[in-house]
Structure formats: C-alpha cells, structure tokens
Amino acid sequence: MKLNLKTYRDKLHAAWIGKNIGGTMGTPYEGGREYLDIKGFVTDASVVLPNDDLDLQLVWLAALEARGPYRLTAADLGEFWLSFIVPYWNEYGIGKTNMKRGLFPPLSGDYRNTWRHSNGAWIRTEIWASLAPGAPDIAAKYAIEDASVDHGAGEGTVAAAFVAAMQSTAYVAKTVREAIDVALTKIPEESRVAKSVRFVIECYEGGKTPREARDLIQKLNADIGDGWFEAPSNVAYTVLGLLYGEGDFKKSMIAAINCGDDTDCTGATVGATLGILGGMAGIPADWKSHIGESIVTISINRGLLYGVPATCAELTDRVAAQAPLMLAANHANLVLTEGESDIPADVLAKLSEGEEMKEKLRHLVPFSFTVDFAYASATLIYETTPDITPGGEVKVKVIVRNNWKHYGSCPYDLNLRWFLPEGFTVSGGSTALRLPHYNAHDPAMAEVEFTLHAGEKVLPVNRAVLEITAAERFTAGYVPVILLG
C-alpha cells in the first residue's frame, strides 16, 4: 500500500490545524453539563487557546526523536512525563505521583487511580496515528503504551487505542464511518468504550436527534465516576459529532461541542480526525484563517524542553520526518512515496484483520509492569496492591518470557536473587528457573510466585529488587518491587 507523501503531509498539517480549531472553540465550555447551542468561535481572531491535548504530543515527539521507535515503551514515556510535563490534573497527577514513589508504568496508572477511565489519553493520539498512517494496529500499540502510564488497564487506555486506530485509518479511508468501523475491530467488544460507540451509531441510524443521543449516552455511562469527564461518554460524543455532522466540518464540530462535558477534547479530536480525512481543503477557510498556525502550550516545562514546535507547519515537518522510521521499524504494510497513492479496494477489510490489539487490551493486568533485558523480559504482577504494613505480606507473580524472535530460540537456565529492605524476608518461589525456547510444546515462558514479608519497621517506600541472570548471557535483569507503607 502506498500513500503519496504530499497527500500525507497535507492531511497531517490539517490534523494539527483541526486540533487547534476544536481545542480553541471548545475550551470556553469545558466541564459544563448542560446541552449547548454554540455557533462557532467566541475567541478573537488569531487567538489560539493552549491545550494539553496537543502539548503532551509535543513531548512524545521529543521522546521519539531522542529514543527512536524501536523500543519506545510506557517506561520511556513515563520518564519524559517526569521531566517535561508540569500539571498534576486528575490522572496526570496520580500517574506522576505514583512514578515518583517508584511505581513503574503501567502500574503507575492503576494504583489508587479513580481516573483510570477518564479522558487524558485518547485526546493525545494524533501523534501515533500520524506516525503510522494506514496502520491502525501500530498506532494503537503505541497509544496503549502511552495511555497506560496514567490510565493503567482502565477504559482510558481502551479509548486511546480506539481513537488512534480511527485516526490512522482516516489517512486511507474515504469516509469517517469507515474509520470508525475499523477502529471498533481493534478494541474488545465488551469494553465500555466499544459499547458506547456502538450505542451512538444505533442512535444515529435509529433517527435520534443529537440531543436525544447525547442524553442517552450520559445515562448509559452514569455509573462511571459521576458520569462526567469519563472516556466512554466523551469518545461517544466525539463519534456523535463525526456521524451527525455527515462530513461537514463545521456541523460536526458544533455537534460534538454541544454535548458539553470535556468540550475542548471532543472538539479537538473531531477537528483533527476530519483534518486527516479531508486534508486542508476540508477545513473551512474562515475557521482556518481565524485560528492561524501558532501553537501555544500550557503543560510543558519549557525550562527543560527546548525546540518545541512553534507552528503547525513546523510540527508537520518534524512528524513527517519520523513517520518513515516508525513504519519501517514496525514492518508496516504502507510506504510513503513521491509517486501516486495506491490504496487497495479491499483496504478496510485488510485493516480490520487481526486480533492482536484487541487481545492486548483484554489481557492488560492491573498492578503489573514489565522489565525488558534483551534476551528475555519479566512481568511482575502484584496479587492485590503494592501496599504493605508492619508484619504484613505481599504476594507477587513473576512471568519471564523468552525474547526468541529477536535473540534466537535458545533455552536459558535462570538464576534468581533477591535484594530486600532491612527486616524483610521472602518465601516461596525458587532461586533457579528453566526458561524454555520456543517450540510446539512450550510457550517460551516460565513463572514463579513469591511472598514478601515485612518486618517490624516499614518505610513509606520500600524497594526490593529481583535480579535475574542467565549463565549463558552477560545481561542481568533487575525487577524493582516497590512496597508502599
């Protein structure tokens, strides 16, 4: 599959312009619970309101430019969070605080996080979609890594995968409905996000008015949080705008923002998605002129992060420079070319194939994280939470996986050694573990369970470390086990 580079850049540029239009138009109404009746901008011409939806993506661009696409994980993005992202709003603050206490992502997004189902991740997916145009599985993969830092295994992470897949598909789709349908194949049918999106489609096809559909969506999800600022409903409001707008940029934007709630996010995502779908020609000239090209930030530590793109055009250039690397690193079935685009007639069917992302989301395990050490990786799963009391205990499971696809199908004899805080002991498990190679009888993985016991003295943060070594390899794996007193 081929996508003309000029066409791609036009769509990419329109995504950022559309993002700024929707964010600026929706921000004045953010958090309102009433149904609205807006007509357009209430801001002056050339005024771009700052929006964290875009800010965080500028940090992810810096992460990609610094680290490359091959091994960009939740842990990498978590370190960029701590260095460059300032706010402590809702799940942002919970995720950052958890990481500062030593909890690895995605555990940082699960622990004591009542905002796991909220909006902070699906609003920042254009970067992943645009680095992987026409490759929704790749876009969703990176969106999951991103979202899990502050949403763990919650619906917020499912929502990010859906929107990233939708926007990636929009680069090669003809209609927004096609992009929505492909994205639905990438998330579990039983998730609340999927149910909410299917519900708004039913409302649209059943002849409900936008107001009726919005009210029904709110009732459907009233049990999540207090029914507001949560991902399932706000993703549904975004889809409502895209469906009821019927391809008209202004009509779509206004329909989404009129739903109220997280209006800067719904408006910005509608604008970006339609920008991708229709390119610069699809954005109304008067709105394009009104918003201009500037990028204004609010969430970035500009004292540490230099060279942040100042305009949508500059952002387009820098993302476009990284896209071929992302596509190649992930063996995408699409290339950007100076020649003509070549999009197969059955592209939507092909993009809908595969269950990998859906299963990845289904198997997200709360209170877990993974450490990679070249030839193997280790996933640590807390039985409940990482909380510990004097004389108490915490049970953990360690699953070691053989990275045979990259380092060859070799078995390993592993040695396990614990480094414990003063007064702590460990029981169960083993100091030796056989990690099989990949074959028809073995899944190339091994697991072991331990119980960590606290002594009489427990600190606010207690760090144990499990060392994993193989006699045949020089690289050691170190798994930090944080116990919070």
C-alpha positions in Angstrom: 0.0 0.0 0.0 1.3 3.4 -1.0 0.4 6.9 0.2 1.7 9.9 -1.7 3.9 12.0 0.6 2.4 15.3 -0.5 -1.1 14.0 0.3 0.1 12.6 3.6 1.7 15.9 4.6 -1.5 17.8 3.7 -3.6 15.5 5.9 -1.1 15.8 8.7 -1.0 19.5 8.6 -4.8 19.6 8.6 -4.8 17.4 11.6 -2.9 20.0 13.7 -5.0 22.9 12.4 -8.2 21.0 13.1 -6.9 20.1 16.6 -6.3 23.8 17.3 -9.6 24.8 15.9 -11.6 22.3 18.1 -9.5 22.9 21.2 -9.9 26.7 21.0 -13.6 26.6 20.2 -14.4 24.0 22.9 -12.2 25.3 25.8 -14.6 28.1 26.9 -17.3 25.5 27.6 -15.1 22.8 29.2 -16.8 21.0 32.1 -20.3 22.2 31.5 -23.1 19.7 32.0 -25.8 21.5 30.1 -26.5 20.9 26.4 -25.1 23.8 24.4 -26.1 25.7 21.3 -22.9 27.2 20.1 -22.4 28.9 16.7 -18.7 29.0 16.4 -15.7 30.8 17.9 -16.1 33.1 20.9 -12.4 34.0 20.8 -10.7 36.7 18.8 -9.1 36.0 15.5 -5.5 34.6 15.7 -6.0 33.7 19.4 -5.1 30.0 20.0 -6.0 28.8 23.4 -3.4 26.4 25.0 -4.5 22.8 25.2 -2.8 19.9 27.0 -4.3 17.6 24.3 -1.6 18.9 21.9 1.1 19.7 24.5 1.7 16.1 25.5 2.1 15.1 21.9 4.9 17.6 21.5 6.7 15.8 24.4 6.1 12.4 22.7 7.6 13.8 19.6 10.7 14.8 21.6 10.7 11.3 23.1 10.6 9.7 19.6 13.3 12.0 18.3 15.5 11.1 21.2 14.8 7.4 21.6 13.6 6.2 18.3 10.6 4.0 17.5 12.1 0.6 18.2 11.9 0.4 21.9 9.7 3.3 22.9 7.7 2.0 25.9 5.4 3.2 28.7 8.5 3.4 30.9 10.3 5.6 28.4 7.3 7.9 28.1 7.0 7.9 31.9 10.5 9.4 32.3 9.5 12.1 29.8 6.4 12.8 31.9 8.5 13.4 35.0 11.0 15.6 33.1 8.8 17.7 30.9 5.1 17.6 31.8 4.1 20.1 34.5 0.4 19.7 35.5 -1.0 17.4 38.2 -4.6 17.4 36.9 -6.6 14.3 37.8 -5.0 11.2 36.3 -1.9 13.2 35.2 -1.1 13.9 38.9 -1.9 10.4 40.1 0.3 8.8 37.4 3.2 11.3 38.1 3.0 10.9 41.9 3.0 7.1 41.6 6.0 7.2 39.4 7.8 9.5 41.8 7.2 6.9 44.5 8.9 4.3 42.4 6.0 2.6 40.7 6.8 1.5 37.1 4.3 2.2 34.3 1.7 0.9 33.8 1.4 0.2 37.5 1.6 3.9 37.9 -1.7 4.2 36.1 -3.5 1.6 38.2 -2.5 2.3 41.8 -5.2 4.3 43.7 -6.3 5.9 40.4 -10.0 6.7 40.3 -9.4 8.5 37.0 -8.4 5.3 35.0 -11.5 5.6 32.9 -11.1 9.3 32.2 -10.1 11.4 29.1 -6.4 12.2 29.5 -5.1 9.7 26.9 -7.5 9.4 23.9 -7.1 13.1 23.5 -3.4 12.8 22.6 -3.4 10.1 19.9 -2.8 12.1 16.7 0.9 11.7 17.0 0.6 7.9 17.0 -1.9 7.8 14.2 0.1 10.2 12.1 3.4 8.3 12.6 1.6 5.2 11.5 -0.9 6.3 8.7 -3.0 3.5 7.4 -1.6 1.2 10.1 -4.2 1.2 12.9 -2.6 -1.7 14.8 0.7 0.1 15.0 -1.0 3.3 16.1 -3.0 1.5 18.7 0.1 -0.3 20.0 1.9 3.0 20.8 -1.3 4.6 22.1 -1.7 1.8 24.6 1.9 2.3 25.8 1.2 6.0 26.2 -2.2 5.7 27.9 -1.2 3.0 30.4 1.2 5.4 32.1 -1.7 7.3 33.7 -4.7 5.0 33.0 -3.3 1.5 33.6 -5.7 -1.1 32.5 -8.7 1.3 32.6 -11.2 2.3 29.9 -9.0 5.4 29.2 -6.4 3.1 27.7 -9.0 1.3 25.6 -10.3 4.7 24.4 -6.8 5.7 23.3 -6.4 2.6 21.2 -9.8 3.2 19.5 -9.1 6.8 18.6 -5.6 6.2 17.4 -6.8 3.4 15.2 -9.7 5.5 13.9 -7.4 8.4 13.0 -4.7 6.1 11.5 -7.4 4.5 9.3 -8.7 8.0 8.3 -5.4 8.5 6.3 -6.6 5.9 3.8 -10.4 5.8 4.3 -13.0 7.6 2.2 -15.5 8.3 5.0 -15.4 8.7 8.7 -17.8 5.8 9.2 -15.2 3.5 7.6 -12.6 4.7 10.0 -14.9 4.2 13.0 -15.8 0.7 11.9 -12.1 -0.4 11.5 -11.3 1.1 14.9 -14.0 -0.9 16.6 -12.3 -4.1 15.4 -9.2 -3.2 17.5 -10.8 -3.0 20.9 -12.7 -5.6 23.0 -16.4 -5.7 22.2 -17.2 -5.9 25.9 -15.4 -2.7 26.8 -17.5 0.2 27.8 -15.9 2.3 25.0 -17.0 -0.1 22.3 -20.5 -0.4 23.8 -20.7 3.4 23.9 -19.6 3.9 20.3 -21.9 1.2 19.0 -24.7 2.8 21.0 -24.3 6.2 19.4 -24.2 4.5 16.0 -27.5 2.9 16.8 -28.9 6.3 17.9 -27.8 7.9 14.6 -29.1 5.1 12.5 -32.3 4.9 14.5 -33.2 8.6 13.8 -32.5 10.0 17.3 -31.7 13.7 17.4 -28.2 14.7 18.5 -29.7 16.0 21.8 -31.5 12.7 22.4 -28.4 10.7 21.6 -26.3 12.8 23.9 -28.7 12.4 26.8 -29.0 8.7 26.3 -25.2 8.3 26.2 -24.9 10.2 29.5 -27.5 7.9 31.1 -25.7 4.8 29.7 -22.5 5.7 31.5 -23.8 7.4 34.6 -22.2 4.6 36.7 -18.7 5.5 35.8 -17.3 8.2 38.1 -20.2 10.6 38.4 -20.9 10.2 34.7 -18.7 13.1 33.7 -15.2 13.6 32.3 -15.0 9.9 31.5 -13.7 8.4 28.3 -16.6 6.2 27.2 -19.1 9.1 27.1 -16.7 11.7 25.6 -15.5 9.3 22.9 -19.1 8.7 22.1 -19.8 12.5 21.9 -16.8 12.7 19.5 -18.3 9.9 17.4 -21.7 11.6 17.6 -20.2 14.8 16.1 -18.5 12.8 13.3 -21.7 10.9 12.5 -24.3 13.6 12.8 -22.0 16.1 11.0 -22.2 13.9 8.0 -18.8 15.0 6.6 -19.4 18.8 7.2 -16.5 20.2 9.3 -18.5 22.9 11.0 -21.6 20.9 11.6 -19.5 18.0 13.1 -17.5 20.3 15.4 -20.6 22.1 16.7 -22.5 18.8 17.2 -19.7 17.4 19.4 -19.1 20.5 21.4 -22.8 21.0 22.0 -22.8 17.8 24.0 -20.9 19.6 26.8 -18.6 17.8 29.2 -14.9 17.7 28.0 -15.6 20.1 25.1 -12.1 21.1 24.3 -11.2 17.4 23.9 -14.2 16.3 21.8 -13.9 19.4 19.6 -10.2 19.0 19.1 -10.5 15.3 18.2 -13.3 15.9 15.8 -11.2 18.6 14.1 -8.1 16.5 13.9 -9.9 13.5 12.6 -11.7 15.4 9.9 -8.5 17.2 9.1 -6.9 13.8 8.4 -9.8 12.6 6.4 -10.3 15.7 4.2 -6.9 17.5 4.3 -6.5 21.2 4.3 -9.3 21.6 1.6 -11.8 20.1 4.0 -11.2 22.8 6.7 -13.5 25.9 6.2 -11.4 28.8 5.0 -12.9 31.3 7.5 -12.1 29.0 10.5 -8.6 28.2 9.2 -7.9 31.9 8.8 -9.4 32.6 12.3 -7.1 30.2 14.1 -3.9 30.6 12.2 -0.7 28.4 12.5 0.5 29.1 16.1 1.0 26.5 18.8 0.5 27.8 22.3 1.5 25.5 25.2 0.4 25.3 28.8 1.6 22.0 30.2 5.3 21.7 29.1 8.3 22.6 31.2 9.9 24.9 28.7 12.8 25.5 31.0 13.9 21.9 30.3 12.5 21.0 26.9 13.8 23.2 24.2 12.9 23.3 20.5 9.2 22.8 20.9 7.4 23.3 17.5 6.0 26.9 17.4 3.7 26.3 14.4 1.5 23.6 13.0 3.7 23.7 9.8 6.8 23.0 11.9 5.1 20.2 13.8 4.1 18.7 10.4 7.7 18.8 9.2 9.0 17.0 12.2 6.4 14.3 12.5 6.7 13.7 8.7 10.4 13.2 9.2 9.8 10.4 11.8 6.9 8.6 10.0 9.1 6.5 7.6 11.2 5.3 10.6 8.1 4.3 12.5 6.6 2.5 9.5 9.8 0.7 8.8 10.5 -0.2 12.4 7.1 -1.9 12.7 7.1 -3.6 9.3 4.0 -1.6 8.2 2.2 -2.6 5.1 2.4 1.1 3.9 5.1 3.2 2.4 5.2 7.0 1.9 6.1 7.7 -1.7 6.8 10.6 -4.1 4.7 8.7 -6.6 1.0 8.1 -6.8 -1.0 6.7 -3.9 -2.1 3.1 -4.3 -4.8 2.2 -1.8 -6.3 -1.3 -2.5 -10.0 -1.6 -2.9 -10.2 -4.0 0.0 -8.1 -1.9 2.3 -10.7 -1.7 5.0 -11.1 -5.4 5.2 -7.4 -5.9 5.4 -7.0 -3.2 8.1 -9.8 -4.9 10.1 -8.0 -8.2 10.2 -6.1 -9.5 13.3 -6.9 -9.7 16.9 -3.6 -8.6 18.4 -4.6 -5.2 19.8 -7.9 -6.4 21.0 -6.3 -9.3 22.8 -3.5 -7.0 24.2 -6.2 -4.8 25.7 -8.1 -7.8 27.1 -5.0 -9.1 28.8 -3.9 -5.9 30.4 -3.4 -6.9 34.0 -3.9 -4.3 36.8 -1.0 -3.8 39.2 1.7 -5.2 36.9 4.6 -4.0 34.8 7.3 -5.5 32.5 11.1 -5.1 32.5 12.9 -6.0 29.3 16.5 -7.2 29.4 17.4 -8.2 25.9 17.1 -11.9 25.6 14.1 -12.1 28.0 11.6 -9.9 29.7 10.0 -10.2 33.2 6.4 -9.2 34.1 5.8 -8.7 37.8 2.1 -8.9 39.0 1.1 -8.0 42.5 -1.7 -10.2 43.8 -3.6 -7.1 45.0 -1.9 -3.8 45.6 1.7 -2.9 46.5 0.6 -1.8 50.0 2.5 -3.3 53.0 2.1 -2.9 56.8 4.5 -3.9 59.6 4.5 -7.7 59.8 2.4 -7.9 56.7 3.0 -9.6 53.4 2.6 -9.1 49.7 2.4 -11.9 47.1 3.8 -11.4 43.6 4.0 -13.5 40.5 6.9 -13.2 38.0 6.4 -14.3 34.4 9.6 -14.5 32.4 9.2 -14.6 28.6 11.9 -15.6 26.1 12.6 -12.9 23.5 13.3 -15.7 21.0 12.0 -13.7 18.0 14.9 -11.2 18.3 17.7 -13.3 20.0 17.1 -16.7 18.6 15.2 -19.7 20.0 17.5 -20.7 22.9 16.6 -22.1 26.3 18.1 -20.5 29.4 18.8 -21.6 32.9 18.0 -18.6 35.1 19.3 -17.6 38.5 17.0 -15.5 40.7 18.3 -13.5 43.6 16.5 -11.0 45.9 17.8 -7.8 47.4 15.5 -6.9 50.3 15.0 -3.9 52.5 16.2 -4.3 56.1 14.0 -6.6 58.1 12.2 -8.0 55.1 12.2 -11.7 54.1 10.9 -13.6 51.1 9.4 -17.1 50.9 8.2 -19.4 48.1 9.4 -19.5 44.6 12.8 -20.7 43.6 16.3 -19.5 43.0 16.6 -21.4 39.7 14.2 -21.3 36.8 14.2 -23.0 33.4 13.2 -20.7 30.6 12.3 -22.9 27.6 12.9 -22.0 24.0 10.0 -21.6 21.6 8.7 -24.9 20.3 5.5 -26.8 19.7 5.3 -28.0 23.3 6.4 -24.9 25.3 5.2 -21.2 25.1 8.8 -19.9 25.7 7.8 -18.6 29.2 8.1 -19.6 32.8 6.5 -18.3 36.0 7.2 -18.3 39.7 5.5 -16.9 42.8 7.0 -15.3 45.9 5.7 -13.8 49.1 7.5 -10.8 50.6 7.2 -10.4 54.4 7.7 -7.1 56.2 9.5 -6.8 59.5 8.5 -4.5 62.3 9.8 -1.4 60.5 8.1 -0.3 57.3 9.1 2.9 55.5 6.8 5.0 53.2 8.6 3.5 50.2 10.3 0.1 50.5 12.3 -1.1 47.5 13.1 -4.8 46.9 14.9 -5.9 43.7 14.7 -9.2 42.0 17.9 -10.0 40.0 17.5 -12.4 37.0 20.6 -13.7 35.3 21.4 -16.5 32.8 24.6 -18.4 32.8 24.8 -18.1 29.0 24.3 -14.3 29.0 26.1 -11.2 30.4 23.0 -9.0 30.7 21.1 -9.1 34.0 17.5 -8.2 34.5 16.6 -6.1 37.6 12.9 -6.0 38.6 12.1 -3.3 41.2 9.4 -4.4 43.6 8.1 -1.3 45.4 6.1 -1.8 48.6 4.3 1.2 50.0 3.9 1.6 53.7 
